[in-house]
């Protein structure tokens, strides 16, 4: 019974001495839906025997027995383990409890067990068979016909079935059979257990503040280990739990506050592979950007995540190298409520793949913001402080840029890209005009000595046109991209019943941001221009950041991921990038900048004379048939699905190597063969 087996794998726990705890769903806290499924399965297996009564033992067998009695419209009687004071005429049998290691009596009134009954016995466990032998004894005393025995779980290795068979029971059904509990590991008969997918399990983690699992663990930090896995640092995760005992991990798992079921912390830890990179030789991530020394390439993007001194100071303390402070302007800003919306998968919460915001610029006064930037630079001299500014005319751009320089800022970013400005002549409307961005860049560049970094809008056909206009005006670097103009339709995001177009960000836009970075990098190479790139858009993990760096960025900016998960993600951004460099033997981060650019060709130059066929892994295939559905309806009808064996078969003469099947496979059972001539 697959649903039961899944729950045993998911929520079952072993104790020393061959004890299996299923108290989360069977015999302490019960899952009514599962109990109904259990009852349906028992009904299917025993209906032909035509029982007239369901018999069970208090207390754990009562729930499935009552469910079965309801479905089969039969009375249910349960055997008591202690004689009530009101019971006088009864049958009794003495048995030994394996779990509790003591003798007890089974008692049932003669009124409820008679020679006219055809009894079906239902219980939660079949172990040594002692309780079941007591039931057989009671039935013999009453002259009752026992037509069968059904158990939710059987521990085969303890021999109960053999005992019952020798006692004459001909029909025994167990819905899940445990072959072994050696080393406190559950081995189910007929079930090939797959190794837990630690990334799937880590993605369920709530990423708690002051995590209860870590507080319950005495010798490690399981919450930090799970977070490392969540942010693509699987192998280094072991460093936070390497000294944890099974007891530590079990306590941590028990303390988990997940609203469905606890994260399987123990299994996750046991599945972490040994790290093959020596962490004592991690390189540092020092890099220069516009001539400014940076501790690492990770900066806060100009947004709601950096609007006051305390916020930025905490990010610096956490390890961020710098900040593009929230855009400062001369105009008075009043924000809407609500101002955010998110795109989730169905009814999921918290983890969104797309984020929409209607936030504009800093609500602080100009004087307040530049005082904040002055204090940040004074108190954190090794950090990079960049003022993002937006003017409405040349005089405002010049004034704001000079104030940034006077405050000690390392550079100034020109926001030509905010998609939701209410004032004319500001934001992305300016960024779409090469003439305007050239004019404003030139006037700022001529008024200050610090680097000038225009920020480009993606809401344009060719980002290279305004970017080149900025470079011609003397810009030192380009930031790209700002958010994408978008619409979401949830009623919760309405402002007093009204809606508007606003900016879209999050991991869903990363491929679009990378496309713009690629175009800017190619423009730089083709024009022999000298400017640097700061990449923005959908960065959550170190691997995301690496993609921007490999396309030519000297630093990256992060916003939405911080809004979701907090400044703490900097730990895994740094860790992952350092480990990657150490594994490749790279000592300077600058060696990675732009290394993937030569691989990008125009479509007409791609190889069209070879093919890579998909490769099906029968051991991983679960037989869902998704590959056949997608290939049939969205591909080239190159997969045949055998409905009897529930296995796909590739038709090589039809396959074009598009790999749609590999991408839709939920079990990761489809890989790739070697490239060969067509």
N, C-alpha and C positions, 0 to 999 in steps of 0.2 A: 504494500500500500504506500504509494509514493509520497503522499502528503504527510503521513505519519513518519516515514523514514526521514524526510526532510526536517521535520521538527526534532527528531532524535539527534540528527547531526547538528542542527542549529542550536538547540537548547538543552540537550542532554549533557549530564556531567557524571564523571566516574569518581567513585571514592575507593579507597583501599579496601581490599577484601572482596572484590567482585560485585560491588554495589553500584547500580545505575540509578542516578537521580533524574526523574522526569517530573519533578514537582512543580515546574513552571507551566505545565500544560495537561497533566494527567491526574496526579494524585495529591495535589494540595491546591494549587491554582489550576483550574480546568478551562480548557478552550472549548466552549460549547459547539462551535462550528466543526472543530476536529472530532468531537465526540459524536456528532451527527454523521460525519463521514465514516467513522469507525462502525457505527451502528448499521449504516447502509451496507458496508462491506460484510459484516457478520450476517446480515439478512440474506445477501446474495449467496453466501457460502452454506447457510444452514436451512434455507427455506424449504428445500426439497425433503428434509427430514421431518417436517410437519410437527414441530414442538408445540406443546400446549401451555408451557410455563417457562419463564426465564428465571434462573436461580443465580444468585451471586453472593458475595461475602462482603460484609461491611469492612471498610467504607469505600475503598477506591474503586470497586467494581460497580457501585451503584449507578454512577453517571452513565456509563455505556450501556448498562443493563436496562435502565429506564428508557433511554433513547431507543434501544432495540425493541423493548416492549411496546413503546408508542407506535413505532413503525409497523410492527407485526400484529398490533392489537392483541397483545397477550399480557396476562398478569405477571408482575415481577415480585419475587420474594427474595429477601436477603437474609443470609445466615448471620446470626449474632455471635459475638465473641465473648459476651458476658451475659449471664442469666438475669433477665429483668425480674423484679420482685413479683410482677403480675403474671409471670409465665409458670404454669404448673406441669402441663403435659407436653413433653418435647423429646426430640431425639438429640443425642449429644455424641460428639467424637473428639478425642484428644489429639492435638497435632503440635508440631514443633515449628516455630517461626525462624526462618533463616535470617531475616533482616534484624529482628529484635533479639534473637538468640535466647528465646524462652519458650516454655510450653504454654499452650492456652487451649481453651475448649471452643468447639463450634456447636452452636445450639440453634435449633429451629423448631417451631411449634409443629406438632403432628397435624394440625389443621391445614398447614400450608404446604405439606409435602406428603402426598398420598400415592397409593398404588395405581391410581387412575391417571397420574400425570406423566407426560412425556417431557422430560426436563432438558433444557439447554443451559449449561453453566457458562457464565461469562465472568472474566476477571481481568485485572490489569496486567499481572505478571504470571508467567510459568517459569519457575526457577528449579528448585529441587523437587517440586511436586508435592510437598507435604500437605499444603492446604487443599490441593485438589484431591489427594488421597482421602482426606477427611470428608470431602463432599461425596466421594464415591461410597464411603462408609455410611454416611447419612442416607443416601439413596437406597443402599442395600437394606438398611434397617426398615425403611418405609416401603420397600418393595417397588420403588419408583424406577421407571425406565429412563436411563441417562442416554439421550440420543447423541450427545456431543459436548465438547468443551472448546470454548473460544477464548483466546488470550490476546490482549493488545500487543504485548511484548513477550517474547520467549528468550530466555538465556539458555541457549542450546548446550553450552559447555557444562552446565550444572546438572544435566541428565534427567530433568523432570519428565520429558516426553517418553523416554524409555520406560520409566516407572509406571506411567499411566497406561501405556500400551500393554505392558505385562499384566496390568490390572484388568484388562479387558475393554478399555475405551477404544472404540474403532474410529471415531471421527474427531480429530483434534485439528484446530485451525489457529495459527498464530499470524497476526498481521505484520509483524516485524520480528525477525529472528537475529539475535545477537550471537555471533560465533565466538567472540572473545572480548574480554576487557583487560587484556594484558597491558601492563604499563599504563593503566588508566586511559587506554585508547579504545574507542568504540569501533569494533569490526562487525559490520552487518553482513549477514549471509545474502549472497546474490547482489551485493551492492559494491561497485568499485568506487571507493571514495576518491573524489578529486581533491587535489591540494587546494586549499582556500585561496581565492583570488584576493590578495591582500590589498590591492588598489580599490577593488569594489567595496571591501569591508571598511577600509579607511575613509572612503568617500561617504559612508554612512555616519561617521563620527560627527558629533555636533560641535567639535572644537571649542569645548567649554572654557570659560574663564574660571580660573582657580579650580581646575578639573578634579572632580570627586575621585576619579580612578587613581590619579597620582597621589592624592591625599591618603587613599586607602592602602597604597603600595608602600612597603617599608623601605625598599632598597633601590628604587629606580623611578623613572618618570615615563610611564607608559603613554601619557597624553602627548608628550613631546615626540615619542617614537611614532605614534600614529600620525601626528601632524607632519612629521618628516616624510612618511610614506605618501600622505595626501598631496604633498607638494613635490613629489617626484624624487625623493631621496630614500629609496628603499633600503639599499645596503648600509648606508651610514646610520640608519635608524637603530641598529642593534646597540650602539654605544650607550643609549639611554636605558636599556633594559638588560644588559649583559649579565648583571649580577642578581637579577630577580629569580626567585625560586618559583615553583609552580604555585605554592601557597600565596606568594605575593601577587601573582598574576590573577589567580582566582579571586582574591579579595578585590583587586582592581576591577575585574569584570563584574563582580557582584555590586560594586558601588556605581557602576555606569548608570546614568540617568536617561539614556535614550528612551524616547517615548514608545517605541515598539518593542524591541528586544535589545539586550546589551550588545555592545561591540564584542566580537569574539577575540578578545585581547590575547588570550593564551595561544590560540591557534595562529593568530597573526604573528606573534613573536616567534613561535616555533617554525614558521615558514620563511622567516627572513634569512636570506643567504649570507654567507660570510663575505665581508667586503674584501675585494681583491685589490684595493688601492690603499697604500700606506698613508694614513692621515697625518703622519709626522712630517710629510714633505709637501704639504699643500702650498701652492704659490699664493702670494698676495694678489689682490685684484686692482692694484694701483694703475691708473691710466690718466692721461691728460685730456682735457676737453677745452678747446679754444685757448690753449696754453695754461689752463688752470689745473693744478694737481688735484686729483680726486682719489679718495680712499678706495672706492669701488665704483662701478658704473651705475649704481642704483639711486635714482632721484625720485622725490615726490613730485607728481605732476600738479600744475596750478589748478586748484579745485578746492572742494570743501574739506579735503583732508589736511589742509595747511592754511588755516585762517587766523591763527593767533600764536603768540609766543609759546605758550605751554604745549600746544600740539606739536609744533615743529621741534621744540626742545626734546620732547619725548621720542620723536622719531630719530633725532640725532643720537640720543642715548641708546636707542635700540640698535643703531648701526647703519642707518641710511647715510649716504655720502653727501647728499645735498638736497636742495629744495628749489623748485620753481614756485615761488609763493603765489597765493591766489591773486588774480589780476586786480591791479589797483587802477582806479579811474577817478576823474574829477566829479562825475555825476553822482547823485544820491541814488542809492540802490535799495529797493524794497522787494523782498522775495515773496513768492507765492506759497501757499500751503494747501495740499501737499505739493512737493516739488519733484518727487522721485516716483518712478515706476520700474517694474522689473519683469523680465520674461522667464517664467519657470516651465518645467516639464509638467504638464497636467496640474495636479493639485499639490505638488511638492512645495516646500517652503524653505527659505533661507539660502539655498544654493541656486542662484540664478545665472543663466548663461548670457543674458543681455540686460542692460541697465539703461534707463532713460531718465534724464534729468532736465529740469527747467531752471536750474540755478544760473545766475548771471555772474556778477563780479563781487568783489569784496564789499561788505556793508560797512566796514570801518571807515573812519575819516582818513584822508590821505596822510595827514600828520601822524595818526596812530599807527598806520601800517608801516611807514618808513621808520618810525621809532622802534617798532618791533624788529624790523630787518637790521637796524643798527645794533640793537642789543644782541640779536642772534649772532651776528658776525663777531662782535666783541667777545661774547661768551663761548663761542665755538669757532675759533679762528681756523681750525683745520677743515671745517665743513664748507661746502660751497653754497653760497646764498645768492640766488638769482631773483630779481624782481620782475614779475610779469606785469606789463602795463598796457593800457589802452586809452588812446586819446580820440578826440572828435575832430581835431584839426591839428595843423603843424605845431602851433604854440603849445597845445596840451601835450603832444607827444614829446616835445623838447623839454618842457618843464618837468614832466614825470621822469624822464630819463636822467636829467640832471639831479633830481632829488634821489634817485636810486644810487647814482654814483657818489653823491655826498654822504649817503647813509653807509657807504662802505661795501655795497653789493659787488659781487665778483663779475656779474654780467647783467644784461637786461634783455628780457624776452618781450617781443612785440606781438601782442595777441591780435592777429588778423583773422581770427577764426571762430570766435564764439557764435554758436548757431541760434541763440535766442535773445539777442540784444533788443531792447525796446526803443533805444535811441537810434536815429538815422545817422548814417555815416560811420557806423561802428560795427565791429564783429565780422562775421563771415561775408557780409556784403562787400566790405573793403577787401577781404582776402581773395575775392574772385576778380579783382581788377588789378592787372599788372601795373597800370599807371599809378594807382593810388599807393600800392605797397612799395613801389619804387620811390615815390615821393616821400612817404613817411619814413622809410628805412634810411634814405639819404639824409633827411633832416636830423634824425636821431644820431646817425653815425657821425655826422659832422659836429655834434654838440657834446659828445662824451668820448672818453678814451677806453672805457671798458667794452668787452665784446658785446655785439648786438646780434640777437637770435630771433628772427621772425618765426612765428608759429603759423603753419599752413592749415588751411581748411581742406577736408576731403570732399566737400560739396561742390565739386568742379570736375570737368571732364579731364583736363590735363593739369595736374598739380605742378608740373615742371615749369609752366609758363609764368605764374606769379612768383614761384621760387627763383627762377632765373632773373626776374626783375629785381628781386631783393638782393641777389648776389651781385648784380651789376651796380647796385647802389652801395655796395660795400659790406653786406652782411657777413658775419664771421661763421655762422652756422645756421642750420634750419631745424626747427622742431616740427615733427609731423607724426601723427595727425591729431587734430582735435576731434570732437565727437561728430557723428554722422546725423544729419537731419532726419528725423523719424517721427512716426506716429504710433502710439499704442492706444488701445481702445478700452482698457479696464475702467469701470465706473469709479473705482476707488481713487484713481489718479485725477479725476476731474477737479477743477478749481471753481467752486461755486456753480457747478453744473456746466462749466465751459472747458474747452480743450484748446490745445495749440500744438504746433510743430516744435520739437525740441531735440536735444542731442542724445544720441545712442552710443553706448560704450559697452565694455565687458568682453569676455573671451570670444564671443561670437563675431567681433569685428576684426580680430587679429589678422586673418588672411587679407582683408581689405587694406589694413594699415601696412602690412608687409609689401603689398603691391605698390603702394605709394612710395615707400622707402626705396624699393627696387628702382622705380622710375627716377627718383631723385639721385640715387647713386649712379645709375647709368648716364644720366644727364651730366653729372659731375665729371665722369670719366671721358665722355665724348667731347665735352667742351674744355677739358683741361682746367677746370675751375678748381680753386682751392677753398673749400668750405667743409665743415663737419656736420654730422647728422646726429640728432637726438631723437630716438624712436619712441613712439607712444601708440598704444592701442591694443587692449586685450591681454596684457602681460600678467600672468598669475604665478608661473613657475620659472625656475632658472632656465629651463629648456626654451620657454617662450622668449625670454630675454636673449638667449644665445642666438635665436633665429634673427633677431634684429641686428645683433652685433655682426653676425656672419654676412649680413647684407650691407654692412658699411656703417653702422652706428657706433659712435664712441661712448655713448651712454644711453640709458633708457629711462623713461619716466613711467611711474605706476600710479594709478588712481583707484579704479573701480575695485580691484582686488583688495586694496587697503580698506576701502569702505566695507567690504564684505568680511574680511578676516583680521584686519588690524595691522598695525606696524610690525607685529611679530613675524610676518612672512619674510622679512629681510633675512632672518636666520637661515632659512632654507634657500633663498635666492643666492646668498653668499656661499653656503655649504655646497650646493649643487654645482655651481660654476667652478669653484675651486677644485672639487673632486674631478670634474670633467677635464679640466686643464691638467691635473696631475696624472690622470689616466692616459692622456695623449702625450705627456711629456712636454707640455707647453709651459713656459716660465713667465711669459709676458702676455697680458690680456690683449694688447695691441696686435699680437700675431693672429688673432681670430677675426679682427675687423675686416670685413669685406671678403673673406676667404671663399664664400660660396658664389660670389658674383660671376665668375667665369662659367659657371654651369648653366646660366640662364641664356637661352637662345630664342630667336624668333620661331614661331610654330613651323615655318616651312623648312627649318634646318634640323628638326628632330628626326631621329631614326624611325623610319616606317617600314623597315624590311625585316625586323625581328619580332619575336613574341615571347612573353612569359606566361605560361599556363598556371592556373591555380592548382594547388596541391591539397588534397583532402586528407585530414588526419582522422582516421576511424576511431581512435581511442578517445579523442576529444569531442567528436560529433555526438550530439544528443538526439538527433533525429527530428528536429523541429520542422525542417523543410523550408525555412525562410530563403535559403539560397535558390531553390527551385522556383519559388513564387516570384522573387525579384528578377531572376534570369528570364523567366517566362514572360512576365508582364513589363519588364523594363530593360531587358537585355536582348540576348540572341537565341533563346530557347535551346541552350546548350547543356542543360542539366535535366536528367531524368530522376524522378523520385520514386523509389520502390516503397510502396505503402505497406507491404508485409514486413520487410526488414527495417523500414524507416531509415533508409540510407540513400544519399544522393549518388549519382553516377555522372561523370563528365562525358559529354559527347564531343570528342576532340575535333571532329570535322566541322562542328558548328561554333566552337569557342573562338572568340576573337581576342581573348586576353584582356578584356576590359576591367576585370577584377571587381565588378559590382558584388558578386557573391561573397568575396572575402570581406568586403566592407560591411555587409549586412549581417554576417554570421555573428550571433550573440554569444557563441561559445568559444570564439577564437580558434575554430577547428579548420580554417582554410588558410593555407600559407601560399608560398610562391616557389615555383621551380626555377631552373636556370634559364637565362635568356638564350633563345635559339633562333636560327633563321626561319622565316615563315615558310 
